Amino acid sequence: ISIRRADGTSVPFNADRINRSIERACIGLTDPIGKVTQIATETQLTLYDGITTAEMDQATINAALQNAQNDLEFDKIATRLLLKTIYKKVLDDYSDDELDAKHKTHFKNYIKTGVEQGLLDPRLDEIFNIEELSDALKIENDELYKYSGLSTMQNRYLIKDNKQQPLETPQYFWMRVAMGMSLHEKEP
């Protein structure tokens, strides 16, 4: 089976790569090995030659979700897997070790891009100390979501580009809302 990447190139299917992704989503949960095995097995049943990486990510999320009715930890796994896809789209490639730092560093680019594309009020880039605000971002708060809440946020509230790809993470969204609400304060 070959996997089609976003850039159009094909690579051979690598079960270890999916398993590692699922393993990271299972950290701190009960019986992580059993959950990884179950999700990976159910994901592999849906694969076909030429599947895209985005379709494979969604297949893995779906495999986790179908088990959530019996064990709520599968909802946590699906949420973490969806967060991974959002982070990948917004931040590009990242390692787990650098996620928090890259998330904070990228916030300034997000504000500038949003202003340049006419999606954000220019005052967000003019009157706020973006470095100070980016330091206040707490990416671990994204772990507080349930899958249905995160999915709704992604589909309805996160700002998207013209290709309908998210430009912001949940923490960027909440900071953007807070910035907008404080625009007219003496010290925004």
C-alpha positions in Angstrom: 0.0 0.0 0.0 1.3 3.5 -0.8 0.4 6.7 1.0 0.0 9.9 -0.9 1.5 12.9 0.9 0.1 16.5 0.6 2.8 17.4 -1.9 1.6 14.6 -4.2 4.5 12.2 -3.6 3.8 8.6 -2.7 5.6 6.7 0.1 5.2 3.1 1.2 2.8 2.5 4.1 4.7 2.5 7.4 2.7 0.9 10.3 5.3 2.0 12.8 4.7 5.6 12.0 0.9 5.3 12.7 1.6 3.2 15.8 4.0 5.9 17.2 1.3 8.6 16.6 -1.3 6.5 18.4 1.2 5.8 21.2 1.7 9.5 21.8 -2.0 10.0 21.9 -2.3 7.2 24.6 0.3 8.6 27.0 -1.0 8.6 30.5 -4.0 6.4 29.8 -4.8 3.0 31.1 -3.7 0.0 29.0 -2.0 2.1 26.3 -0.7 -1.0 24.5 -4.1 -2.5 24.1 -5.6 0.8 22.9 -2.7 1.3 20.3 -3.2 -2.3 19.0 -7.0 -1.8 18.8 -6.9 1.5 17.0 -4.0 0.5 14.7 -5.8 -2.7 13.7 -9.1 -1.0 13.0 -7.3 1.8 11.0 -5.5 -0.7 8.8 -8.8 -2.3 7.9 -9.8 1.0 6.2 -6.6 1.6 4.3 -6.3 1.4 0.5 -3.6 2.0 -2.1 -3.1 5.7 -2.7 -4.8 6.9 0.5 -3.8 10.4 1.5 -2.2 11.3 4.7 -5.2 13.4 5.7 -7.5 10.5 5.0 -5.3 8.2 7.1 -5.3 10.7 9.9 -9.1 10.8 9.8 -9.3 7.0 9.6 -7.2 6.8 12.8 -9.4 9.3 14.6 -12.5 7.4 13.4 -11.1 4.2 14.8 -10.6 5.8 18.2 -14.0 7.4 18.1 -15.9 4.2 17.4 -14.5 2.8 20.7 -15.4 5.8 22.8 -18.9 4.5 23.6 -17.2 1.7 25.6 -14.3 3.6 27.1 -14.1 7.4 27.3 -10.4 7.3 27.1 -10.8 6.7 23.4 -12.4 10.1 23.1 -9.3 11.6 24.7 -7.2 9.7 22.1 -9.4 11.0 19.2 -9.1 14.5 20.6 -5.3 14.3 20.8 -5.1 12.9 17.3 -7.3 15.8 16.0 -5.1 18.3 17.8 -2.1 16.7 16.1 -3.6 17.3 12.7 -4.6 20.9 13.6 -1.0 21.6 14.9 0.5 20.0 11.8 -1.6 22.3 9.5 -1.0 25.5 11.5 2.6 24.9 12.6 3.9 22.6 9.8 6.2 19.9 11.0 7.3 19.8 14.6 8.6 17.4 17.1 6.9 16.8 20.4 9.8 18.3 22.3 9.5 21.6 20.4 5.7 21.9 20.2 5.2 24.4 23.0 8.0 26.6 21.9 7.1 26.5 18.2 3.4 27.2 19.1 4.4 30.3 21.0 6.9 31.5 18.4 4.4 31.0 15.5 1.7 33.2 17.3 3.3 36.4 15.9 3.3 35.0 12.4 -0.4 34.0 12.8 -1.3 37.5 13.8 0.6 39.1 10.9 -0.8 36.6 8.4 -4.3 37.1 9.6 -3.9 40.9 9.3 -2.3 40.7 5.8 -5.1 38.5 4.6 -7.8 40.8 6.0 -9.0 38.2 8.5 -7.9 40.0 11.6 -8.2 43.6 12.8 -4.9 45.4 12.1 -5.0 46.8 15.6 -4.2 43.3 17.0 -0.7 43.7 15.5 -0.3 47.4 16.4 -1.4 47.8 20.0 -0.6 44.5 21.7 2.7 43.2 23.0 2.6 40.0 20.9 5.6 38.4 22.6 4.0 38.9 26.0 0.8 37.4 24.8 2.5 34.4 23.1 4.2 33.6 26.4 0.8 33.4 28.1 -0.4 30.7 25.7 -0.8 27.4 27.4 -1.0 24.7 24.8 -1.7 22.1 27.5 -5.1 23.7 27.9 -6.1 22.1 24.5 -6.1 18.8 26.4 -9.3 20.0 28.2 -11.4 19.5 25.1 -13.6 16.6 24.4 -13.6 15.4 20.8 -17.0 16.9 19.9 -16.0 20.3 21.3 -12.7 20.4 19.4 -14.3 19.2 16.2 -17.0 21.8 16.4 -14.4 24.5 17.1 -12.3 23.4 14.1 -15.3 23.3 11.8 -17.0 26.5 12.9 -14.8 28.9 14.8 -11.1 28.5 13.8 -10.1 31.0 11.2 -9.3 29.2 7.9 -7.4 30.2 4.8 -8.9 30.2 1.3 -8.2 26.4 1.1 -10.2 25.9 4.3 -7.1 25.0 6.3 -7.0 26.3 9.8 -4.8 29.2 10.5 -5.1 29.1 14.2 -5.0 26.6 17.1 -7.5 26.6 19.9 -5.2 28.7 22.1 -4.7 31.2 19.2 -8.5 31.4 18.9 -9.0 32.2 22.6 -6.2 34.7 22.6 -7.7 36.4 19.5 -11.1 36.6 21.2 -9.5 38.1 24.3 -7.5 40.6 22.3 -10.6 41.6 20.4 -12.7 42.1 23.6 -10.0 44.3 25.1 -9.3 46.6 22.1 -11.1 49.5 23.6 -9.7 49.2 27.1 -7.1 51.8 28.4 -4.5 49.0 28.7 -5.5 46.3 26.3 
